[in-house]
Amino acid sequence: MAKKKKKTAAKADKKRQIAQQAAQHRREEAARQRLAQRDEAKIARKQRCHHVLNTLLSEGLNIGDFFLYVSDPTNPVGTERHNGLFKRKGVIAQILDFWTSSQSSETARATVHEWVMGYMEKVCSMEGEMITDSGILRSDERAYTDPKSHSLDNFSLRNVFNNIRDACPSMTRLLQVFCTTKRQERRATDSVIAKKENLIASAMSILLAARSQRNSLIRQTMGLYLYATGAQRQVFSCVLSHFGLSCSYTALVGTSDKRTTSAATSNGRGSGQDGRGLAPDAAVPTCRSGILRQWSHACKQAMRMARRLTRRRPPYMRDLAVTKLASYVYDNINLVLKVAEQILGRTDAQQNGTCATAFPLFNATPDDLQTKDLSASFDSAAPLSRDDILLSDNQWDSFDELLEYTTLRILVQHGGERFKRFAADVEKVRPLREDDIPLHKTDIYPLPAMDIDESSTTGNADVIDQIFKEAGYDTDSEEFSKTLKIIWGDQLSVKNLRSVTATRVGHDSAANSLLDNVYAPGLFHYEISATSCVLETHYGDPQLYTANPGSLCNHNNRIGRKPIVLSSLPPYRTCRDLIFVSLYARIFHCLELVSNKSLDEYAPSVTFDQLRKDIKTLLALYANTVVPQNAEDFLDASPAAFATGDMVYENAILFICDALILRAFIDSIKSGASGCIVLTLKQLALMYRGSSHSKYAYEVMHLIHNLTSVWPKPLRNIILQNWLVNPTGKPNAWVPVDLMQEHMNYWIKVIYKAHGSNATIEWLQMISPCIDTLRKLATQMNQELGSRQGTKHTTPDIWRDINELMKSLHEHSVYRFEAGRTIPGDKAEVPNLFTVGLDALKKPLKDYNIAFQKLQARRRMKPLLGEPASTTMGLPVADVAHTEYITGAADLETSMAVQGHRAHMGESCDMPENGVVEVAGPEGVASDDDDDGEEEGSDHEDGLTLSRENEDDVDLYMD
């Protein structure tokens, strides 16, 4: 049966194969027939064409005459021409291929090639003319009248290529074929294609710039980029400009001619000395226009809102001019101008100037910035009380939550993979989120540098006048003083400005007394002072660091860092990093003590609720200056043992308290948490006082009093939403306004500093308005062409340092109470800064309120010059004889007592020419703890013991 089935299947397969072979034979036969028919048709067509050609020849015509007749559009054969040549694709291409093939004659090939080249010349010339007329690559007045909205600010080589490709498709296609092989075309990736497009755009921009100077946008942009990245003049003039890749250095910076003009005329001052201290008849060189000078002029015009032709004002600053809702920050800038070879009259010299920056106020309206509202609030403000500085019960609860949140962030950010899973949960527990600054991007407008030394009181007044002049305010108008202007600065700048007001108020008009100005502090300098406070308090004795295992000096030596000398501290970042790495190690070590487990054993199984509970226990035990009642449960020591004390243990607890507040303050600034910043500032007020940082202690007293009593609520909200700026518009990228200005100063001094004869104050004034735009251009070009290469690097892993310090804490039992343990030396005992600061608060607070009340009374007086404040700002006039505060030795003695210790009377307490004694504002009040020799001299860095000229210090958060 099976054999029968196999035979049947075999027969069926054979029949199927025979049928398939027959069908294949029929198909092949049909194909042969069609091919034969096609060949016959081709032969017949050739015979007919040969017959037509013979007919033409017999009529005395040739094939050229026939082609000319058919191709001439004036002849009535358009339909025949279209149907015969263009309706069927490939006919013309095949004809041209025949004429240019190797089988054709050399004359034919040369004739066709010459025609094609001539035709492409016409096409490319026409495209070049079209793109020139379109202005796509034109760099005209638009580039220097509105720099913020011009394409340079958002320059993209890819956009340039797209524009060139659309305007010059034929030339672009030729260059694409010229630079791409068949193999590359098959294997090209998106990145390779993008790179070739950039090369084509660059090549075409060079060629178009050679065609017309109106196509020089790319060359000038590349010149600005090279200058922004610090390229030398040799690179500009002798290399890249000769290849057409960049404009020349001369075109960029301009050239000086031999003509001169008076300093007064060139600066528009009319008479007297100019900002450089030159006499009116002094001669200064005039310069021919250069790209940078034109651009600088446009940026300066953006801030000069007093121009007669309003329609010519840059539109991106016009609204800012109308509302005047701008704020200003300034700081000193010091440049050492060096000469290669010293001769008579040419030596190294240091130039001291001032740089300022304007930025629009966020969430502010003109009604919120009325001078009369501030004056009325100031007049009715209650004195500063002790309760205003201390935290209330509700604020203590929020502060405890802030410390808990800060500790949890330390675990998440520096605990490796152990605690990263809790990152989202940690962000949910931050307190006072309702007081955060809404996320937005802050626009920055640098002002021209000023040749004014702002370390003195009169210098600060001159700076304010110059800022208002550059911004275009009409300071003589009545409307000028009706709107408040917010000025930011460091401690000395704000103190000097308040001294100007305290000196003039009651003697001069309200406008000249600067009563329409609001002075707000820069929080970056608060960070510097707080870091110095913590470091000096907890560093210990370098000679006895081995006997003090919990000191910062011991930890600095343990992790092998450079020694620190307290009398000459290193940059701020170095000091801050040492404090923080020590804090992180202590937090992790104390967490192991609380959990009785190692981190590797504890982290995998812990829940977030349990982690929060353990952190609260950690803070109660090791970040609390009051010994808890149940301490013996964790420390194996009876309460009686605490009476004998443990200096190492006590100092270690105080360090966590102080360092956590510093960390919370810096984290709150970075996240834009204004509510948390206010809480930490109240704690810093006591820390400054307890560590003899009296200047910043008084500055915080001013700020707290203003926030609680002096400033009206709308103004207070504006301050809290604008004392931080966000140049990037990204979360956790907030920076203090004074750090933003330090960042601008850094770019001016290091990146854009001219060399040789150009290193002058005039050059600084020219280049400073362009800083922000040039920096953005450099960043954009780096992102477009490749990653940014510079001095920045990834954040180093500090876990090895943390682990080493944890071993040290464990070896010396720093956080285990050992009764009777002492530390030798004078710096052994660390003071409780909060207790010391609170004990020393009574006398400074009393002096502050006395000075504040005197200032209130003087604001009510009718001034010697101008209208009284009651007329201009709606204040009541006091029935107080003006001479009460003018003459008498007693008044002089009182005034000097209010102003406090002055090291140099001529610099800090100027006597007016009319014999009126200054009654300084609250900033001049002396405290009972000023006996440490801290002077209020003319040094601008007074009160700051940490330098901040390191690149990392200035560039903390900006990029």
Secondary structure, 3 states (H helix, E strand, C coil): CHHHHHHHHHHHHHHHHHHHHHHHHHHHHHHHHHHHHHHHHHHHHHHHHHHHHHHHHHCCCCHHHHHHHHHCCCCCCHHHHHHHHHCCCCHHHHHHHHHHCCCCCHHHHHHHHHHHHHHHHHHHHHHHHHHHHHCCCCCCCHHHHCCCCCHHHHCCHHHHHHHHHHHCHHHHHHHHHHCCCHHHHHHCCHHHHHHHHHHHHHHHHHHHHHHCHHHCHHHHHHHHHHHHCCCCHHHHHHHHCCCCCCCCHHHHHCCEEEEEEEHHHHCCCCCCCCCCCCCCCCEEEEECCCHHHHHHHHHHHHHCCCCCCHHHCCHHHHHHHHHCCEEEEEEEEEEEECCCCCECCECCEEEEEEEEEEEECCCCCHHHHEHHHHHHHHHHCCCCCHHHHCCCHHHHHHHHHHHHHHHHHHHHHHCHHHCHHHHHHHHCCCCCHHHECCCCCCCCEECCCECCCCCCHHHHHHHHHHHHHHHCCCCCCCCHHHECEEEEECHHHHHHHHHHHHHHECCECCCCCCCCEEEEECHHHHHHHHHHHHHHHHCCCHHHHHHCCCCHHHHHHHCCCCCCECCECCCHHHHHHHHHHHHHHHHHHHHHHHHCCCHHHHCCCCCHHHHHHHHHHHHHHHCCCCCCCCHHHHHCCCHHHHHCCCHHHHHHHHHHHHHHHHHHHHHHHHHCEHHHHHHHHHHHHHHHHHCCCHHHHHHHHHHHHHHHHHCCHHHHHHHHHHCEECCCCCCCCCEEHHHHHHHHHHHHHHHCCCCHHHCCHHHHHHHHHHHHHHHHHHHHHHHHHCCCCCCCCCCCCCHHHHHHHHHHHHHCCCCCCCCCCCCCCCCCCCCCHHHHHHHCCHHHHHHHHHHHHHHHHHHHCCCCCCCCHHHHHCCCCCCCCHHHHCCCHHHHHHHHHHHCCCCCHHHHCCCCCCCCCCCCCHHHCCCCCHHHCCCCCCCCCCCCCCCCCCHHHHCCCCC
